Amino acid sequence: MRLWPESREFEGQGPLWRGSLSDLDGSNTRYFDNGSTLCAIVADCTGATTMQCTPEQSR
């Protein structure tokens, strides 16, 4: 997993956090920009059926 901040267009706004999740050999990389998408990627990759992905609270 890799996480990095991206600056926003207007001064004073906090960064947007982006991320990627790759296979151990790096052959398959998927990108996300929120926790719900990360949760869905992990569930898809692992076959998890009991994982509950809930929307993030509004900021």
Secondary structure as UniProt FT lines:
FT   STRAND          2..6
FT   TURN            11..12
FT   STRAND          16..22
FT   TURN            24..25
FT   STRAND          29..32
FT   HELIX           35..46
//
